Amino acid sequence: MDFNYTGFEWIDFHDWEASIIAFLRRAEDPPTSSSSAATSLPSPRQGYEFGVPEEGFYEEILNTDSELFGGSRHGQRRLRFFRGRCPSTTAPYSIAVTLPPLRCVVAFRKR
């Protein structure tokens, strides 16, 4: 699905005030699909809620603010709970994450 448009889906690209976009990368094996959010503002966003396709536990698998990339380590390391319907998108569920400044966070469903 990497080379097909069906592997990509916008979750939210309307949050222009916060300069945040969120998107889903689908995989042939659904549990390995990933949800991502990115911001282009110079301040962190605590508890930013964005849509995900399934209920369950999510784990941060990439944070471009990691110390591995010379970042300041904003973000979360622990599993996150689903929070029910996302009010701002058509996604059936949502998670709340800390978005580091000028960075991207990728989460995936953990089984």
N, C-alpha and C positions, 0 to 999 in steps of 0.2 A: 504494500500500500504506500510505500515511500515515494513512489514515482507516479502516483495517481491522485487526482484531486479529491477522491473520496476518502483519502487518508487524513484530510485536514478539515476542521470545522471551527468557525468562529464561535466562541462562547460569549464574548462581549467586546465590542470595539467602539462603544458609544460613550465611554467614560472619559471624555475629553477634558473635563475639569481636573481630574486626577492624573491625566496622561497615562492611563493604564489600559492595556489590552490583555485579553485572555483568550486562549485557543486550546483546542483538543487535537492531539495527533492520534488517530486510530491505528490499531495494529490488527493483523489477522487473528491474533489471539487476544480477545478483548481485555483480559486482565493486565496485559502489558501496554495498553493504551496509556497515554500521559496527558495530563492537563497542565497548562502553563499560564503564568501571569507575568507581565513585565511592566515596569514603570520607567518613565524618563524624567522624573522629578528628582531633585537633589536631597530629598528627605525621606526617611522610611515611612511606610504605611503600616501601622499596627492593626491587626485584626481585619485585614481587607478580605471581604467575602466575594468569592466568585464561584460560578457554577461548575458542577462535575456531573458525569453521566450516570453514576451509580452510587448507591449508599454503601457505606463500609468505612474501613480505616484507610487513610492515605498517608504516605510517607514522602518526605522531601528526598528526591533523588539527585537534584542538581540545584545549586544555589550559586549564581555567578559572583556573589559577594563572599564566597568562602575564602578562608585564609590560604587555601591552595592556589588561588588566583590573585593573591595580594589584596583581598577585600577586608572588610571590617567585621565580618561574621554576624551580620544581622540575619535574622531568620530563625527557623526552628529545626530541631534535630529529631523531635519526637513524632510519633504517630498522631494524626489529627482525626477527630470524629467528623462524620458527616453531620450537617446541621439542618437538614430538611430542605424544602424548596427554596430556590434562590429567587428573591423577589425581583431582581433587575434583569434576569435573563430567562430564556425558555428552558434552561437546564433543570432537571427534576430535583437535584440536590445541590448543596453548596458546602464549601469548606472555608474556614477563616484562616488566613496565613499572614505572616509578617513579610511585607515586600521590602527588600532593602533598596536604598536609593540607587537610581540609575542601573538597575539590575533585573534579572529574570529568575523566577523560581519555577521549578518543574516538580510536579507531584504525580504519583501514580497510585492506583488502587492496590492495596496490599491484601492478599488473601490469607 
